[in-house]
């Protein structure tokens, strides 16, 4: 179904179809309560992580990552479970360790106030909710339309991290 969605997007003019959502309820149960009762949270996250890695790698393998972008959703999305390393992961939120630096770089108010309004770890953990959905899904977007909407090349910048490293973000 993943490739069918890509072919449909390729075969339809952008002004008629700009993105599509591939619904994947079989990757994880629909109700998070079932996950907790059956103690299978990590199993569904592992299946989800494996599927999105396969989809992302195959997109890159066929050089389609210049044409399409993926955004991943899961009922209990937790960025640190999907990619525990402090590095970018295609289609996912930035690492939590990067969020403060990103906010400082893009928010004059935070730069001026420094510690007084800097979010704590618990507040940063709330960012996971923007990728939570009733069931697993992948939003497939056209890269050209993303670039048009931001009037740039996806705003790649050098990000100074707290440990002194500089990463592209």
C-alpha positions, -999 to +999 in steps of 0.1 A: +000+000+000+029+023+007+041+022-030+005+025-042+002+058-023+034+071-039+023+061-074-010+078-068+007+110-058+031+108-087+002+103-111-020+131-098-013+168-103-002+186-071-031+210-073-055+180-071-036+159-045-008+174-024-004+147+002-019+114+014-022+096+047-015+058+047-034+043+076-017+014+093-040+001+121-024-034+119+009-021+131-005-012+166-038-018+183-064+010+181-067+015+219-037+024+240-054+009+270-052-025+253-015-020+248-010-014+285-032-043+296-014-067+274+020-053+282+028-050+245+037-014+243+074-020+233+063-047+208+040-024+189+066+004+190+092-021+177+070-031+148+062+006+141+099+015+142+108-014+119+080-005+094+089+032+092+126+024+089+118+001+060+096+027+043+122+055+049+151+034+037+132+022+006+123+058-003+159+068+000+171+038-019+150+047-049+160+084-046+123+093-039+132+112-007+139+142-030+102+140-041+084+128-010+087+134+027+072+112+054+057+121+088+050+092+111+022+088+137+015+063+164-010+061+193+018+062+219+044+080+198+076+086+219+106+098+199+131+084+223+116+049+218+117+051+180+152+065+178+170+065+212+202+080+198+206+118+198+205+121+160+180+130+133+156+103+122+138+106+089+101+115+094+103+119+131+106+147+156+140+161+164+158+145+194+145+159+227+181+169+235+180+193+205+147+211+213+160+237+237+188+247+213+163+249+185+140+271+205+169+293+216+180+297+180+145+306+167+130+325+196+144+359+205+123+358+237+140+326+249+174+339+240+168+371+260+153+353+290+176+323+290+168+301+320+136+319+331+114+304+304+135+274+293+112+244+293+121+214+316+124+178+304+087+170+313+075+200+291+098+189+262+083+154+265+049+169+256+062+174+220+055+137+214+018+144+214+021+162+180+028+128+165+001+108+183-029+096+165-057+070+171-037+044+151-004+042+132-002+062+100+022+078+076+016+112+061+032+113+026+039+148+015+054+163-017+088+179-009+082+206-036+051+218-018+069+219+016+097+239+000+072+263-016+054+268+017+086+277+036+101+296+007+134+279+014+152+246+013+135+233+044+154+258+066+185+237+072+207+255+098+237+248+120+224+240+155+247+244+185+239+217+210+244+219+247+274+194+245+292+217+221+284+197+189+271+214+158+245+195+139+224+203+108+188+207+117 
